[in-house]
Amino acid sequence: MSTGTQTVLAGQVEAAAKTAGLVVVAQQEGKDFSGGPTARFTLGLASNPSKTQTLELSAAFDFSGAALKGVVETYLKETATRLKNPRPDCYLTLHGIPLSFGKFEWPFHPSTSGADTNIVHGETRLEDGKESILHAKVAASLTVTFAEVVAALEQPFAESFIYNAVRKTMDQGQLELVKSGNRQPVPVTTRYYSSKQQKFIFNDTTEAQRQEFLAAKVFWLSGVLGGGEPIWLTDPRDAQYLNTTVEELKKTAAAVAHEGIVLLTADTEFGTPSAALMSHREGYEQELAAALQFIKPSFNEEMRAGHTNM
C-alpha cells in the first residue's frame, strides 16, 4: 500500500468517522484473502473509545464520490449507534437464536473453486450466556448478477445484507452450529433483492411476529448478554431482515412497551427488559433449544434402512 494511497483513504475514513460520532483509535495495514493490501481501522465511539469496531477496506478504495460517500457515512452513523449496545456484535434470528458475528475477512474475493462468484469468509457463534462453543464458519457467496446491485464489494456496502443472509439461511435450517467443522455455504442471490422495489427482502413478517422478535431480542441481548443495559430497538439492519421500516419498528417498540414487556429509554430508540419479560426465561430457553434442534441435520431412517419406493 503506497503512502499516498494510505494517506488519502485514512483522511477519508477519519473525516467520515468524525461526522458519525466516531474516532479512529488505531490503523494498520492488512491483507485480503488473496494477499492484496488492505487498510484496517479500529473505530471507537467518540464518547466512549473503548467501544470499538473494525473497518477493513481495500487499500486503493476511494469513496470520495457522492454516491459511495453517502453509503459509507450512513454505515458509520449506524455503527456509532450500534456501538452503544452492550454487545454490538450480537443479533437474533426469527427462530430465537442469539448470535454474534466476527472474524469476517473483508473485502470480497473471487472464488478459488472456479465458480463465478465473490466470497467473504466469517464466523457466527451461539450466544446463550453460557459460553457455548457452538459456531458456524461461513462462506457467503455473491453471484455475479447480485454483485451488480452492490455499489462496491467492500464492508460498508455489504455487511448488513451478508449478516441478514446468514440469519436467513439459519432460519431455513441450512446452517448448522457445531463444535468444529468446515466452512458452510451461505448463497446470496437475487432472490434477496427486489429490483422493482430496489431493496433487499429477507422475511415477510406480521406485526405480531415483529413484537415477538423485539421482545426476544431485548430478553437475550439486554437481559441475558447485556447486563440489563439498553439495546437499540430500531436498528435498520433488523428492519431490513424483517422486511419493514425503521418507522414501523418504532411503532412496534411502542407497542411492546405499552404491554409492559420492554422499558423504553427517553429517546424511545433503546429499551431494557421488564421484570415480567425476564420471568419468561424458561420459555425462551425452550424456544432456543427447539430452534437448535431444527437446524441440526437429521436423517430419514426409513431411507437409511432401504425402505423407500424410489
C-alpha positions as CSV (number, residue, x, y, z in Angstrom):
1,M,0.0,0.0,0.0
2,S,1.6,3.3,-1.1
3,T,2.0,6.1,1.4
4,G,-0.1,8.4,-0.8
5,T,-3.0,5.9,-1.1
6,Q,-2.9,5.2,2.6
7,T,-3.0,8.9,3.5
8,V,-5.9,9.6,1.2
9,L,-8.0,6.7,2.5
10,A,-7.1,7.4,6.1
11,G,-8.2,11.0,5.7
12,Q,-11.5,10.0,4.1
13,V,-12.2,7.5,6.9
14,E,-11.2,9.9,9.7
15,A,-13.5,12.7,8.3
16,A,-16.4,10.3,7.8
17,A,-15.9,8.8,11.3
18,K,-15.8,12.2,12.9
19,T,-19.1,13.2,11.3
20,A,-20.7,10.0,12.6
21,G,-19.5,10.5,16.1
22,L,-16.6,8.0,15.9
23,V,-12.8,8.3,16.2
24,V,-10.1,6.3,14.6
25,V,-8.5,4.6,17.6
26,A,-5.9,2.7,15.5
27,Q,-4.9,1.9,11.9
28,Q,-2.8,-0.8,10.5
29,E,-2.0,-2.4,7.1
30,G,-3.6,-5.8,6.4
31,K,-4.1,-8.3,3.6
32,D,-7.2,-9.6,2.0
33,F,-7.8,-13.3,1.2
34,S,-5.9,-13.1,-2.0
35,G,-2.9,-11.2,-0.4
36,G,-3.9,-7.8,-1.7
37,P,-3.2,-4.8,0.6
38,T,-6.0,-3.5,2.9
39,A,-6.3,-0.8,5.5
40,R,-7.7,-1.9,8.8
41,F,-9.2,0.8,11.0
42,T,-10.3,0.4,14.6
43,L,-13.2,2.8,15.2
44,G,-14.4,3.8,18.6
45,L,-17.2,5.9,19.9
46,A,-16.1,9.5,20.4
47,S,-17.9,9.4,23.7
48,N,-16.5,6.1,24.8
49,P,-13.4,5.0,22.7
50,S,-13.4,1.6,24.5
51,K,-16.4,0.6,22.4
52,T,-14.8,-0.3,19.1
53,Q,-15.4,-2.0,15.7
54,T,-13.1,-2.9,12.9
55,L,-13.5,-1.4,9.5
56,E,-11.4,-3.0,6.7
57,L,-11.2,-1.6,3.2
58,S,-9.2,-2.3,0.1
59,A,-6.1,-0.1,0.3
60,A,-6.9,1.6,-3.0
61,F,-10.6,2.1,-2.2
62,D,-11.7,5.7,-2.8
63,F,-15.1,6.8,-1.6
64,S,-14.8,10.5,-2.3
65,G,-17.6,10.3,-4.9
66,A,-21.0,11.4,-3.6
67,A,-22.8,8.0,-4.1
68,L,-20.1,6.0,-2.3
69,K,-19.5,8.6,0.3
70,G,-23.2,8.7,1.3
71,V,-23.3,4.9,1.8
72,V,-20.1,4.9,4.0
73,E,-21.4,7.9,6.1
74,T,-24.7,6.1,6.7
75,Y,-22.9,2.9,7.6
76,L,-20.7,4.7,10.1
77,K,-23.6,6.6,11.6
78,E,-25.4,3.3,12.2
79,T,-22.2,1.8,13.6
80,A,-22.0,4.6,16.1
81,T,-25.5,4.0,17.3
82,R,-25.0,0.2,17.3
83,L,-21.8,0.5,19.4
84,K,-24.0,1.9,22.3
85,N,-25.3,-1.7,22.7
86,P,-23.7,-3.8,25.4
87,R,-22.9,-6.4,22.7
88,P,-22.8,-4.6,19.3
89,D,-21.8,-7.8,17.6
90,C,-24.9,-9.7,18.6
91,Y,-28.1,-10.3,16.7
92,L,-31.2,-12.5,16.9
93,T,-32.8,-14.8,14.3
94,L,-36.5,-15.1,13.8
95,H,-36.4,-18.5,15.4
96,G,-35.0,-17.0,18.6
97,I,-31.3,-17.9,18.2
98,P,-28.9,-15.2,19.6
99,L,-25.8,-15.0,17.5
100,S,-22.5,-13.0,17.4
101,F,-20.7,-12.2,14.2
102,G,-17.0,-11.9,13.9
103,K,-13.8,-12.8,12.0
104,F,-15.1,-11.5,8.7
105,E,-12.4,-11.1,6.1
106,W,-13.3,-8.1,4.0
107,P,-13.5,-7.3,1.2
108,F,-15.0,-10.0,-1.0
109,H,-12.6,-12.1,-3.0
110,P,-13.1,-14.1,-6.2
111,S,-14.0,-17.8,-5.7
112,T,-11.0,-20.1,-5.8
113,S,-13.1,-23.1,-6.8
114,G,-13.7,-21.9,-10.3
115,A,-17.3,-20.7,-9.6
116,D,-18.3,-17.3,-10.9
117,T,-18.9,-15.8,-7.5
118,N,-17.4,-13.5,-5.0
119,I,-16.8,-14.8,-1.4
120,V,-16.4,-13.4,2.1
121,H,-15.5,-15.6,5.0
122,G,-16.6,-15.1,8.5
123,E,-18.0,-16.7,11.7
124,T,-21.2,-16.7,13.7
125,R,-21.4,-18.0,17.2
126,L,-24.2,-19.0,19.5
127,E,-24.5,-16.5,22.4
128,D,-26.8,-18.0,25.0
129,G,-25.0,-16.6,28.1
130,K,-23.4,-20.0,28.8
131,E,-20.0,-19.6,27.0
132,S,-21.2,-22.0,24.3
133,I,-18.6,-23.3,21.8
134,L,-21.2,-23.8,19.1
135,H,-20.4,-21.8,16.0
136,A,-20.5,-21.8,12.2
137,K,-17.7,-20.8,9.9
138,V,-19.4,-19.4,6.8
139,A,-18.5,-18.6,3.2
140,A,-21.0,-16.2,1.9
141,S,-21.1,-16.2,-1.9
142,L,-22.3,-13.4,-4.0
143,T,-23.4,-14.2,-7.6
144,V,-22.2,-12.0,-10.4
145,T,-25.8,-10.9,-11.1
146,F,-26.3,-9.9,-7.4
147,A,-22.9,-8.2,-7.3
148,E,-24.1,-5.7,-9.9
149,V,-26.6,-4.5,-7.4
150,V,-23.9,-3.6,-4.9
151,A,-22.0,-0.3,-5.4
152,A,-18.8,-1.7,-4.1
153,L,-17.7,-5.1,-2.7
154,E,-16.5,-3.6,0.5
155,Q,-17.6,-3.9,4.1
156,P,-19.8,-0.8,4.4
157,F,-21.8,-1.8,1.3
158,A,-22.4,-5.5,2.1
159,E,-22.1,-6.2,5.8
160,S,-25.8,-5.6,6.5
161,F,-27.2,-8.0,3.9
162,I,-24.5,-10.6,4.5
163,Y,-25.3,-10.8,8.2
164,N,-29.0,-11.0,7.3
165,A,-28.4,-13.7,4.7
166,V,-26.6,-15.7,7.4
167,R,-29.6,-15.2,9.7
168,K,-32.0,-16.2,6.9
169,T,-30.0,-19.3,6.0
170,M,-30.1,-20.4,9.6
171,D,-33.9,-19.7,9.7
172,Q,-34.2,-22.2,6.8
173,G,-32.3,-24.9,8.7
174,Q,-29.5,-24.8,6.2
175,L,-26.7,-23.6,8.5
176,E,-25.7,-25.7,11.5
177,L,-23.9,-24.5,14.7
178,V,-21.2,-27.1,15.5
179,K,-18.3,-27.5,17.9
180,S,-15.8,-27.7,14.9
181,G,-16.1,-28.1,11.2
182,N,-15.6,-26.8,7.7
183,R,-17.0,-23.6,6.3
184,Q,-20.6,-23.8,5.4
185,P,-22.0,-22.0,2.3
186,V,-24.3,-19.1,2.5
187,P,-25.5,-18.3,-1.0
188,V,-26.6,-14.7,-1.6
189,T,-28.6,-14.4,-4.8
190,T,-31.1,-12.0,-6.4
191,R,-33.9,-13.8,-4.5
192,Y,-32.9,-11.5,-1.7
193,Y,-33.3,-8.4,-3.7
194,S,-36.4,-6.8,-5.4
195,S,-35.2,-4.9,-8.5
196,K,-38.7,-3.4,-8.7
197,Q,-38.7,-2.0,-5.2
198,Q,-34.9,-1.6,-5.2
199,K,-34.5,-3.1,-1.8
200,F,-33.4,-6.2,0.0
201,I,-36.1,-8.6,1.2
202,F,-35.4,-11.5,3.6
203,N,-38.6,-12.2,5.6
204,D,-42.2,-11.2,5.3
205,T,-43.3,-10.6,8.9
206,T,-46.5,-9.6,10.6
207,E,-46.8,-7.0,13.4
208,A,-47.3,-9.8,15.9
209,Q,-44.1,-11.5,14.7
210,R,-42.2,-8.3,15.0
211,Q,-43.4,-7.8,18.5
212,E,-42.3,-11.3,19.4
213,F,-38.9,-10.6,17.8
214,L,-38.3,-7.4,19.7
215,A,-39.3,-8.9,23.0
216,A,-36.9,-11.9,22.4
217,K,-34.2,-9.5,21.2
218,V,-34.4,-7.5,24.4
219,F,-34.5,-10.6,26.5
220,W,-31.4,-12.1,25.1
221,L,-29.3,-9.1,24.0
222,S,-30.0,-7.0,27.1
223,G,-31.4,-9.2,29.8
224,V,-29.0,-12.2,29.3
225,L,-26.0,-10.9,27.4
226,G,-26.0,-7.2,28.2
227,G,-26.4,-7.0,32.0
228,G,-29.8,-5.2,31.6
229,E,-28.2,-2.3,29.6
230,P,-30.3,-0.6,26.9
231,I,-30.2,-2.0,23.4
232,W,-31.1,-0.4,20.0
233,L,-34.6,-1.4,19.1
234,T,-34.9,0.4,15.8
235,D,-31.7,-1.0,14.1
236,P,-32.1,-0.6,10.3
237,R,-30.3,-3.9,9.9
238,D,-33.3,-5.6,11.7
239,A,-35.7,-3.6,9.7
240,Q,-34.2,-5.0,6.5
241,Y,-34.2,-8.5,8.0
242,L,-37.9,-8.3,8.9
243,N,-38.9,-6.6,5.7
244,T,-40.2,-3.5,7.4
245,T,-39.1,0.1,8.1
246,V,-37.4,1.8,10.9
247,E,-40.6,3.9,11.4
248,E,-42.7,0.7,11.7
249,L,-40.1,-0.7,14.2
250,K,-40.6,2.4,16.3
251,K,-44.3,1.6,16.4
252,T,-43.6,-2.0,17.3
253,A,-41.3,-0.9,20.1
254,A,-44.0,1.4,21.5
255,A,-46.5,-1.5,21.4
256,V,-44.3,-3.9,23.4
257,A,-43.6,-1.1,25.8
258,H,-47.3,-0.4,26.2
259,E,-47.7,-4.1,27.1
260,G,-45.2,-3.7,29.9
261,I,-42.7,-6.1,28.2
262,V,-40.0,-3.6,27.4
263,L,-39.0,-0.4,29.2
264,L,-38.1,2.4,26.7
265,T,-35.4,5.0,27.2
266,A,-36.2,8.6,27.0
267,D,-35.4,8.7,23.2
268,T,-37.6,5.6,22.6
269,E,-34.9,4.2,20.4
270,F,-33.4,1.9,23.1
271,G,-35.0,-0.4,25.6
272,T,-34.4,-2.7,28.5
273,P,-36.4,-5.8,29.7
274,S,-39.1,-5.6,32.3
275,A,-39.2,-8.0,35.2
276,A,-42.2,-9.6,33.5
277,L,-40.2,-10.3,30.4
278,M,-37.3,-11.8,32.3
279,S,-39.7,-14.1,34.1
280,H,-40.2,-15.9,30.8
281,R,-36.6,-17.2,30.8
282,E,-37.7,-20.9,30.7
283,G,-39.9,-20.3,27.7
284,Y,-37.2,-18.5,25.7
285,E,-34.7,-21.2,26.6
286,Q,-37.1,-23.9,25.3
287,E,-37.6,-21.9,22.2
288,L,-33.9,-21.7,21.6
289,A,-33.5,-25.5,22.2
290,A,-36.2,-26.2,19.7
291,A,-34.5,-23.9,17.1
292,L,-31.1,-25.5,17.6
293,Q,-32.8,-28.9,17.1
294,F,-34.4,-27.6,13.9
295,I,-31.1,-26.6,12.3
296,K,-29.4,-29.8,13.3
297,P,-29.2,-32.2,10.3
298,S,-31.5,-35.3,10.6
299,F,-31.7,-38.5,8.5
300,N,-34.6,-40.3,7.1
301,E,-34.3,-43.7,9.0
302,E,-36.6,-45.5,6.6
303,M,-34.5,-44.5,3.6
304,R,-31.3,-45.5,5.5
305,A,-32.9,-48.9,6.0
306,G,-33.8,-49.2,2.4
307,H,-37.5,-48.7,2.9
308,T,-38.1,-46.4,0.0
309,N,-40.4,-46.5,-3.0
310,M,-37.8,-44.7,-5.3
